[in-house]
Structures are given as structure tokens and as C-alpha cells.
Amino acid sequence: METFFPEDSPLRFWLCNASVSQIACTVTWPPIIAVTGYAPCVRAWAPTSRDEPEFKPVQQLLEVDGERFVAVAVKGDLLVAADASPSGRISIWDTATWQRQQTVTAGAPVTALDASRTYIAAGTAAGYVRVWRRQSAADATFTQYFVPDVQLDTLPICTVRLGPLRQQGAAGAGVEGGAGTTASDSVMVVHTRGNGRVSAWRLSDAKIIGTLGRPPPASGSPAQAEALLSANVVVAVLGRDGTLLTASWLPGGPPLLQWVNPLARSGSEVPGVSQHLAALTSRPLCCDADGNAIALGFEDGTVWVWGVLHSYQPPPPSAAPAAPETSHWRGYHRGAVGAVACLPHRPGGQLASAGADGCVKLWAMGSGQLLAVARLGWQVTSLAVNEVALVAGGAEGQVQVLVLVSEEQAAAGHSSRPTEQERAEAATAPGSGSAAGVTQYNYWFDARSPKQVAAAGGSGAGGGGAGVCGRAAEYPDAFAAFVPPRKQLTAADLHQQQSSSSNGGGDGDRGVADGGGSGASASEEEVESAEAEGAADPKASSFNMKAAIKGAQRSAADQAAAAEAEEAAKRAQLRAMGEAAGVARSRGAVQLDSATAALGRKCSNPSCLQREGVAELRAAGRGGGGSGAGAGGGGAAFKRCGACKSVVYCSAHCQSTHWRDGHKKECAALAAAWKAQQEAEAAAVAAALASGEDGEEGPPAVAPAAAPAPPPPPAAAGPIADSFLTELD
């Protein structure tokens, strides 16, 4: 590995010291880099070229400075970032132009975020998940996809993952396999801590396709202690086929590594691992998996790696339990390990680990051999993977790109080649299962606003109130207020969750998303078997499995009833809003059968219900005193488009709204059709006249039309009279 930027001048996340908490980058080289951390901003750098790239900061992201961001993702042509505001704002930028395309809100503080090219999913502190879907590849507008939101828990949702759905012909995939699954399907997997449930949705048709949860344990039983440990998830990773890997930990005890596949409705403690973790009491800080191996980094400097596990199938209940043989190895840092990343695309499979000792180490995945060491000299808090590089973030805000060298370069004596002392340290534990003598992370934060930082000249001096900045260890209360820690659940929390669920649970205004597709769905037997998992209490959570699956496979009668209810809601809304001219009530067409249907032409704006006869009557009621189109109304008669002559509008507002919403694209074609029609009519009249002049029997002569009378002078405008041109050309 070699550093891309000079070692003494890496990129800087913030004006002063502020730790990097997450890095996201594109897979292709050179990468677009996005960073969040313990400062009120999100930062990104874009390469200028492919051959000799220079990474320039994206100035457009400065517009959102002032709020801490909790998560960021770079997917395809979009950068998505969620801030820590009470409304849960999520900003979306186009990475080609770096213009902010859209800002959506989750309705509550965002606690988990993931995105793909098509979907954005956000878990909230209120216990529900909100999902948005992109309109199309050409239109990057996102609209809310699940309505209502997916209410799953009364505790914050800390794990939401999106991934491809590869479940063709897999064992136990009867829930979703076959007709409903396509090559482009995506899956959303959500873990809820309060009820210990992992659920999966197929996003192409918004259907829940699998769920697995634990029954509520009896108070004081061994199952309650296990449930409490399982609920305190520290890190989670989405593996192959929708399998969620979770690492849980409580102070003073060994960690717990579990895998849950909601699609196959199976899960357990990862086999062959518990005997290795039994003697550990250190907290796991990071985890990664590539389908062939699992890597776990600990606070005591240990890196644990276990071999192929994804093909393991639990034995039948009648068989004697036996731990399978699992390949494993472990390596060491001289500091807490805050980031691990699997690199399956590297020759033979490799693993990168980074720690508070200021080193990034590259290991051979199969043997655990130390291949390379990048000695950065600053604590590394996060890693992101690119096809030819790693992007590392530091505890003081540093960002460095580490280019992965080839095997030939490493064998030729590259500077990152480990020394004999480094090989010996990598194979020797720095302590005896504790964090003693191991360098721990020293996090920095800056809770000041950009104006306060500018007034201080970018210095890292501390302060009071909202303007505190410095080391987290020196200002623990201010740091906890700025970066709220994940709450450690207690038995009382689980009991409160069960009580809330038994009493109806959840948010009464929220529910489980209804599906709208025609794909495969769960059968009644599968619904009953899913409920049987919580036989001790069918209401083990506010998430109702049977209602969710039935909602995902609505019958035609159910869909008709839902459509009728939606139409009734629209009618009620329109009655409350009135029918004033030019009110664009929705982005979609409003289709209502009204008693005004016989009162003239309807405004061509699909979202307006105004009719010409109604407008004339209202104009007359304002004191116009006349009758007929335009009489006394000062603009009651509808005006038609001056270009295509094919559409009419009640107001200039409706004309501009319809132009924006689609008429702009069709106006030219309508104008050409109108012109062709006029030419055809003129040709028909000319042909008829020519046949009459030749002495042929034809229609009676038509008297020349009288000259049109001059239009009457316009009447005085009423208090709310419309004022715009009759022809809009």
C-alpha cells in the first residue's frame, strides 16, 4: 500500500480536529469520496480525471453546513446524506453536476440509513422505517414508497440494510422464490432490538418475504439474559442471500455473533465461533463478511477471522448438537481495531484492518499472513473499499487514499512490506484478553456552528454551551449531547417493549406497507408457521406478521375497497379546500364525477376541477350583470393555448402548472396536428368551391360572412378578477 496524498498533508474533513465516523466511496477508480463525522457538516471530494486525478472539494455541500450528519452513501450518480435534525432531513445530490436534487424528511431523527441506485431506506428513533423510490433512471426524483411507514418497534431502528435479492432455487426460499423474483430485485433487511425480529422486504413490489423473531422470554429466566445480550447489537452486516450478521455485547461478558436469514426463516449463533469468543470480554468495534469469511475487530487490538460459514445448515432438533469445524485465525494491532474490510476481489482474498495504533494492515484471508502495513501515524477510525485502493479516515479528521500495490511490487521490497518486528507483533497479543496496554481511540468533536468556527479562525479552542469543541474525553457531557451514544438496553426496556406491544403497540397512525405487485406471496400455512415462532405470545411485537403478509398480497376486492377509500378521502379534501380557480390540488389527475359536468368545458390542468360555466356564473355573481362568455366576468371565459389551440385553462396559474407538469412535452405535437387539421379543412373547402365553379351540382352558395363585430370594451375588474391574455402565444 502506498499513500496517494503526501503523508504530511492528507485531506481534511473539517476546519479543525473532528473525528471521521463514516466514509463512503464509489467502487471504480478514481473514487468519489464522501465523509461524515463529529462536526456539523458532510464533505465530498470529486476526481478531476481518471489518469492523473486531483481530488477537489465539492463546494455545493457547504450549503448544508450547520447540522451534524449521521450517515452518508454514494450510489451510482447520487450522494445521499442524512442529518441529525429532529425532522430527519435527507439530502440528495447529483454527483455529475453536484446540484442538490431533493431534500426529503423521515419525520423523526434518522438512526440508520442505506441507499441503492433506486431506493433510500431510513430507520428512525421512533421505531419505524421510511422508504423512498426513484421515479426512473432519467428522473432522480424520489417519492415515498411505503405508505404508511413500516412501524416495527418502539425503540430506535439501528440496522437497515439494502442489497440484491439472490434467492433463486435456494433452500428454504419458498416464501419468495419463483415467479415473484427477478434479476433486478432488491431486498431490505431490518433488525429491531426491542423484539429481536429480523424482517425482509422485496422492494420491487413492496412485499414482506420473510421474518424471524424470538418469543418473549420469561422474567428472570436464562432466555431473558440471552435475549438481552442479543438485543444489544454493536455492529451488523448484510451478507449473501439476505443473511444479516450481528455482533452483540454487554460489559463484562463475551460477545455474541449471530446470523439470521429471514428469507429462509433460519438463524442461530454462528457455528464454531462461541468457543473462540468465550474467553473474551472486550467490546467488538467493527465487523465485515464477504460470504466466505467473517472478520471481527475488537477494542483490545484483536482481529478474529473465521472461514466458510454460509453453507452451514442447522441440524434437525432430534440430532445431537455438535459444533462444526471452522477454520480461523487471529492477528493483532497495538491499538483498538476500529475498522475491518474484506477484499474478495484481491488475489486469494485479503482483509484490511485499521486501528488506533496508526496502522492499516493487509492480511491474506486464508492463512492470516501479514502482507503489508501502511504506517499513517494517526488513529484510523474508518475504511472504505475501492477497486484499487482503500480510503481511510482518522480521529483528527484526516482522509487518506491508500493505493493497493500488486504482488510483484510487494515482493520487490515495497515500502509497505512488513518488517520482521511487525510480523512478530501481528502474531502476538498485546495483552491477556483485556484492553490494558492497548492504545484506545481519542475522539475529537466540534459542536460549533460554521459562523462560530469562522469567528474563532478555525482554532480548536474549547468553549461553553453549544460552542464546545475539543477531545471527547475532556468534554464528555458536551460530546454525549452532540453525538448521542447508542443506548444500552436493559431488561426493563425489553419488558416495556413487550407491554407496549401487548397493548396494541406501535404508532396508531402507522402500519405495515401494503404491496401492489403480482409476485409470489406467502401462503396461509406459511403465515401460521411464522406466527408459531412466537407461540408464547402472538403479540410479541408491534409488528403483526399475519397482517403484514396479508397486506402484501391484497385481493382484488381489497384493492377496490382501498381505491374507494382513497377516492372518498380526495372528495373530502376537495370539499374542505373549495373549488377556487387555479388551485393545483395534487400532482396527479383528479377524476371526480360532479354535478358541474354539464356546465361547459373543464380546465385542461388535470389537477383542477374548474368548469367554464361555473366560472361564468361566479363572475356574474360578482356583479358582472351580463351573460355569455366573457360578459361582465372580466375573464370568466376560459383561455386556450395560443400555440396548439387544443387545451383551455381557467387561469394563468393553471396554464403554467400544466406546462410544467407535461404540456410542455406535447404542445408541439398538438400544434402540428391542429395545423394539419386546419390545412385539411381548407383544402376540402377549396375543392368544394372548385367543383361548384365547374358547373357540377354542389351545395348551395354560401354568402360571405359578415365582418365580425368589434369586441366590447372590457368591463371593470372585480376584486379577484383574472388578468391574463386571451391567447397565450
N, C-alpha and C positions, 0 to 999 in steps of 0.2 A: 504494500500500500504506500502511496505517496500523496502528499498534500497538494491540492490544486492551487490554493491561495498561499502566499508566504506565511510561514509559521508564526511570524510576529504580527501579522495583520490579517486575521480572518474576518469574515463578515460579522457585523454586529447587529444583534436583534433589537436593541434599544439604545437610547442615548447614554444611559449609564448602566451599571450592572443590574441585570434581571435574568433569572434563570429561564432557559428554554424548556418547556414541558412537552411539546409535541412538534415533530417535523413531518411534513408531507411533501412528496415529490413525484414527478412523472417517472415512468419506467424507462422511457427512451432517453438516450444521451443527445445533447446536454439537457439536464433536467430543469424544469420549473420548480423552484423551492419555495415552500410556504411554511411559516413558523408562528406558533403561539407560545406564550409563556406567562411569567409573573409580572406583566406590565400591561398598561391599558392600550393595547394595540394588537394588530396582526400584521405581519410583514411578509413580503414575497420578493423574489429576485427572478428575473427572466433572462435567458441567454440571448446574446445578440446574433450568434451564428452557430453553425454546427461544427465547423472545422477548428476554429480558434475562438471559442466562446468567451465573452465577457459577461459577467452577471451584473445586470443593472437593477437597482431597487425600483419597485413598482410604486410610483408616486401616487397613483389613484387610490391606493389603500389608506393613505393618510386621512382621507375624509371620514373614516370611522374611528379615528383615534379618540380616546376618552373612556372607553369601556373595555374591561378585560374580556378576552376571548377564551372560551373553554375548549374549543375543538376546531380543527380545520381539515379539509380534504381537497385534493386536486385530482379530478377525474375527467379525462378527455379534454374538452375545451372549456371546462368550468372550474372555478375555485369557489368552494363553499366554506363559510366560517360562521360559527355560532358564538354570540357574545353571552355575557353573564347577566344580562338585564332581566328584570322581573317578567317582562313580556316574552323573553326568549327570541330575540331577533336573529335571523339567519340571513346573511348577505351572500349574494351570488354574483360573481364577476366572470366576464368572458375573457379567457386567457389570450385571445388573439388581439383584442382591442383594449383590454383592461378597463372597459366600462362596466360600471355596476349595473347588471341587468335587472335585478329584482331584489327586494327585501321581503321575506315572509316572517311570520311570527308563530311561535309554538304555543303561545298563550300562558306559559309558565316557564320558569328558569330551565334551560336546557342542561341536562346532566349526562347525555350520551348522544353522539351524532355519528352517522355514517352516510355515505353517498356513493352513487354509481353514476353512469352517464345518463340514466333515465330516472332514477328515484333518489329522494332525500328522506331519511328517517331520523327523527329526533325523539329521544326519551326525555321525559320531563320530571321535575321534582314533585309534580302532582300525581305521579304514578300512571300516566298514560303515554302512548306513543302517537305522534302525528306524522303522517306520510304525505309527501308531495310527489307528483308525477310530471315529467316533462311532456309538453304538448307534442313535439316531434323533433327530428334531428335538425330541421331548419329553424324551428321556433323554440328558443330556450326558455320560454315562459313555463313556470311550474305552477300547478294548481293542486289544491288539497285533494288527495286521492281516497283516503279512508274517511267516510263521513257516516256516523260520528267517529271521533277518535277512538283508538283501541285502549280502553281502560283495563289495566291488568293488575294494579297493585295500589295500595295506599301509601307505600313507601316510594322514594325516588327510583326511577329506572336507571340503572348504571351500565347496562350492557344491551346494546342494539347493534347488530351486525348484518350487513348485506353481502350476498355472494351469489355466484352462479348456481343454478339448480341442476345438478348432475345426478339423476336418480334412476336412469333407465335400467330396468332389469335388476336393480339392487335387491338384496334380500330384505324382506320386511317392508318393501316400498308400496304395498298395496293401496295405501291411502291416496297417493297422488300419482302413481305411475301411469303409463299408457297414454290414453287419449288426451289427457289434460296437460301433459308436459311437452314443451317444445324446446328446441335448441337454445332459444333466446330467453328462457325463463330465468327469473331471479328469485332468490329466497331471502326473506327477512327472519332472522332468529332473535328472539328477545328472552332475556333471563330476568325473572323477578325474584328479588331476595326474600320478600315477606312470605310468599307461599311456595318458594322453591320450585317454580314452574319454568320450564323452557318450552317455548311455543314457536312454530314456524309457519310463515305465510308464503304462498306462491303469489308473487306480485303481479304476474301477467293478468290474473283475473281476481285478485284480492281475496283469495280463498285460504283459509287456515287448513293446513295439510297435515299437521301433527302437533301433538303436545304431550308433555310428560311432566308429572309433578309428584310431590311426596304427600302422603296423608298427614294430617296434623298430629304431632306426637303428643302423648300424654305428659302432663306436667311432672317433672322430676324423673322421667324415665331415661334410660340410655339413649333412646331415639331422639329425645329433645336435645341432648348435648351434641349429637351428630348433626341434627338439623340446624342448630345454632352455628356450628363450625361451617357447615355447608353454605349458610346464608351470608357469611362474611367473606364474600368473594373479593380478592385483591386485584386480580387480572383475569381477563377472559380472551380467548382467541377462537375465531371461527375456522374450522378445518374443512377437510373434504366432505362432500355429500351432506352439508348442513350440520356436521358434528361440532358442538360447542365444547371447548376445553376450558375449564375453570380451575383456578388455584385459590384456595381459601386458607385463612389463617387467623388464629386467635393468640394473643400474647401468652407466652409460657408453654405453648403446645406445639406439636409438629404440624406442618402444613398438610393440606388435603388436596390432591389432584384428581379431578373427576372429569369424565366425558359423558355427554348426553346427546343422543341423536333423536330429536323429536319426530323426525320423519319415520324412522323405524321403531319409535317408541321403546327405545332401549337406552340404558345408561347405567353407569356404576363408577366406583373408584377405578382409576386407571390401573389395569392389572400389572403386577410385577414391579410396582413403584413404592408401595407402602413400606416395605422393609427397608428401603433406602432412605425414606424420609422420617422414619420413626424416631431416630436419634437427633433430628434437627429441631431447634426451637427458633431459628432465625426466620425473619419475615421474607417471603418471596416478593421481589420488586418488579419482575418482568417475566414474560413468557412468550414463546413462539412455537409454531408447529408447521411442518410442510407436508404432512400426510405420511411421511416415512420416519419422522423423529419428532421428539418433543424436547424443548430446551427451556430451562428454568434458571433464572438468576436470583441470587439471594443477597441479603444485607450483610452477611458475613463473608462475602467475596467468593462464594462457591458458584460454579456453573455446572448444573447437572444436565445430562443428555441421556435420553432413553431411545432405544431403537424402534423398529417397525411395530406399530400397535394397531393400526387402523383396520386390519383384517381380523382382529380378535372377536370372537363371538362368545357371550357368556354361556357357561354350561347349564343344562337343564336343572331345575330345582332338586331333582332326585339324585343327581350326581354329587359326589363328594367334592367340596371346594378345593381347588388347587391353584396356586399362583403359577402362571406360565413363566417360562424362561424368557427374560427380556435382556437384550444387550444394553449396556450402559457404560458411561464413563463420566468423569468429572474433572474439571480444571479449576484454576484459581486465579483471582486477582488479589492485589494487596489493598483493595478498597471495595466498597459495596458495588454490586453489579446492578446498574440501573437500566440496561438495555441489552437485549439479545435479538438477533435477526438471522433466520435461516436463509441460506443461499443455495437452493437446489439447482440453479442454473449453472453454478460453478463446477468445474471438473471434479467428479467424485462426490459432490455435495459438500458444502462448507457452512460454517457457523461463525458469525461475528458477535463479539461481546464487548461491552464498554462499561467502564466503572469509574468510581471516584478516585482511583489511583492515577487518572490521567492517561490511560492506555486504552486503545482499541485493539483487540486480539482476534486473529483469524485462525480457526481450527479446522482440521479435517473432520467431517461429520462422522465418518465411520470409525476412525481409530482414536480420535481425540488428540492427534498430534498438533502441536503449535506450529503454524505455518508462517505467520507474520505478525509484527507488532508495530502499531503506529503510536509513537510517544508524543502526545499532544501537549502535555504539561498543564492541562486544565481538566477539571472534572467533567466527564461526559455523561449527560443526563438522558439523551435520546438518540436514536438512529433511524434512518430511512434508507430504503434499498432502491438503487438504480441498476440498470443492466450492466454497467461497467464501473460503478462507484457506490460508495456509502456517503450519506450526508449525516454529519454528527453535530449535535447541539450541546452547549456547555452550561455549567451552573452560573457563569457570569455573563451569559448572553452571546458567547462565541458560536459561529456557524462555520464549519469547515467541510469541504468535499474531499473524500479520500478515494483516489482512483485505484482500483484493484489491478495489480500487476499480474502478468502471466506467469506460469510455472517456470518458463525459461529465464525470465528476468529474476525471479526469486532464487533460482538455482545459481545464477551468475553472481550472487552476492549483493543483492539489492539492499539498500539501507534499512528496509523494514524487516529484513531477515533476523529472527530472534537470536540472541546470544545464548551461550551455554547457561549463564546465570538466569536468564529469563526463562529458558526451558525448565530449569530446576524449580524456579519459583512457581511456574504454571502447574507443576505436578505436586506441589507441597502446600498443604493447608496452612494459612497464616495463623489460625487459632484452633481451638478444640471445640468446634461447633458453636461458638459464640462470636459476637461482633467485637470482642476485645482485641485491641491492637490492629484493627482494620479501619482504614480511613473511611469516614462517613461523609455523606453529601453535606455541603454547606450552601444552602439555597439563598439566593438574593431575590428581592422583590422591590417594586416601585409602585406605590399606590397613588402617586401624584397625577394630577391631570397634565396634559401636554403644556398648558399655559404655565403651571407651576414649575414644570421641568425647564421650560424656556426661561422663566424668570430667574431660576437658580443657575442658569448657564450650563445645564446638563450635569451638574455635580451630583454626587451620590450622598449628600448630607442627609441625615435623618430629619425628623420633624415630628409634629404632633397632629392628631386628628386624622383627616383624610389625606394629609400630605406626607405620610410616613414612607420612608424608603430605607433600605439597608439589608442587613443579614436577617434571615428569618429567626435565627437563634437569639438575636438581640432584641427583636420586637415580636415576640410570639403572639401576643394578642392582636396586634395590627395585621400580622401575616394571616392569622386564622380568620379575621374579618374580611380580608381581601381575597384569600384563597380558602374558602371553607373546606375543611377536611371531610373525607367520606366518613359518615357516621358508622361507628362500630355497633352492630346490632346486639341487643340483649334478649334474654328470654321474655322480658316484659314486652319488647317490641313485637316478637312473634305472637305472643298471646293477644296483644291488642289487634294485630292484623287478623287473627282468626276470629276474634269477637266482632270486629267490623264487618268481616265477610259474612259471618253467620247472620248478622242483622240486615243483610242486603248489600252491604259493601259497596265501595267504589263511589263514583260521582253519578248522581242520579241523572244528570244531563248527558252523560256519555254512555257509550255502549261498545259493542264489538262491530267491526266493519262488516258490511254486507258485501258479498261477492256478486259480480254481474256476469261472469263468463259461463261458458258451456262446457268447461273442462271436467275431468273426473272429480268426484267428490266422495266423501266418506259415507259408508252405509250405516244403517241403524245399528247393526251389530258392532261396528267399529266405534260408534258414538258411545254405546253402552260399555264397551270394553275400556274406552278412555275414561269414562266416569268411574269404572270399577277400580281404577288406580287410587282413587281417593275414597274408597268404600267406607272408611271410618267416619267420614263426614262429606257428603256430596257437595257441600258448600264450603269447601276448604279454602276457597279464594273468591275474590270479587269477579274473577274471570269464570264465566259459565261455559264449559266445554261444549255441552249439548247445544246451547243457544248459538254459540259461535259457529259450529259446523252447519247447523241448520240454516243460519243466516247466510252462510256461504253457498248454499245450494237452494235458493228460493224457487218455489214453483211458479208457474205462470200466473196462478191466482194471487199469490203473494206479491208478485211484481206488479200486477194490475192494481191491487189494493194500495201498494206503496205509491204508484203513479197517481192514483186518485187522491191520496192524502197530500201529495206534493202539490197537485193542482189546486186543492182546496186551500192550502197554505198560501199559494200565489194569489188566489182570489181575495183572501182576507188581507193580504199585504197591500194589494192594489186598492181595495176599498178604503184602507187606512190612509194611503198616500194620495188618493184622489186621482183624477184623470186630467190634470192640467197639461196644456200643450208643451211639448218639448221635454218631458221628463223621461230620461233614459233609465228605465227601471231595472234593467238587467242586461247582461252581455248577450243573452240568448233570446231567441224569438219568443214572444208571449202569445200564446194561442188560446183565446177565450171566445166562446160564443156569447155575444152580447145583444141586448135589445137595440143597440145603436147600429147593428149591421146594415139596416136598410136606409141609414141616413148618410149616404154618399160614400165617397172614396175614403179608404183608410190610409193613414200616413205610411209611406214606404219604409220608414225606420222600423225594423222588426220588433224593437223593444218599446214602441209607442203604440197606444191604443186609440189615439185621436182620430175622429172621422170628420169629414168636411162639413156635413150637415150639422153636427153638434157644434163645431166651431162657429158656423154662421148664426145659429140660434143664440149662442153665448154673446157673440158680437152684437146681435140685435138687442139682447137683454141689457147690454151696457149703454143703450140709448142711441143706437145707430139709426133707428127709425126707418130703415129701408128693407128691401127684400131682394133675394137673388144673390148670386155670387158677387162678393166684393161690395155689396151695397151697405153703406153705413158701417160695416165692420172694420174698415181700415186695415184689411189684411186677413179677413176670415177665410177667404178662398185659398185653397192650397196652391202652392207654387211648385212647378215642375223643374227638373234638372234641365238647364239650358244646353247641355251637351248631348245627352242621349234621348231627351224628351220622353223617357219611359217610366220615370218614377216621380212621385209627388211627395211634398213634405208640408207639415203644418207649421214649421218654424225653421229658422236658420240653424238652431241648435240641433234639431233632428237631422237636417241635411249634413252638417259637419260630422255628427256622430255616425251616421250611416256610411259616410265617405271613409271614415277611419276604420269602421268595422267590416268593410268588404266591398262597398260600391266602387271604391277606387279601382279595384281589380277588374270589375265587369263593365264599367262605364263605357270604355272604348268599344267593346264588342256590341253593347246595346246601341251605341250611336251608329255604328256601321250597319246594324240590322235595320234601325229606323230609317237611315238614309236609303238603303236598298229598297225598303218598302215604299218610300216616297217616290223613288225613281220608277218603280214598277207601276204605281198608280198613275203617275204622269204619262208613262208610255201607253197604258191602257186607254187613258182619255184621248191622247193624240191619235191612237189607232181608231177609236170610235169616231172622232171628228173627220179623219181622213176617209173613212168608209162612207160618211154622210155626203161629203163633197163629191164623191164619185157617182152619186145618184142612186146608191144602193139604199134599200129600205133600212132605216135605222131608227133610233129613238127620236122623239120629238126634240126640236131645237131647244136649247137651254138659253134662257135670257141671261144677258150679262148681269153678274151680281152687282148690286148697288154698292157704292163706296161705303166702307164701314164708317159708322158714326164716331166722332172723336170721343175718347174716353171721358167720363165725368171727372170733374176735379176731385181730388182725394178729400175725403172727409177728415175732420179734425181727429187726431189720435186720441183714443181713450186713455185711461190711466195705466192700462197694461197692454196697449196696442202693440202688435208686432211691427217691426220696421226692418224690411229687407227687400231686395229686388225681386220682381215677379219672375224674371228669367235669371238663372244663376250662372249664365255664361258671360 
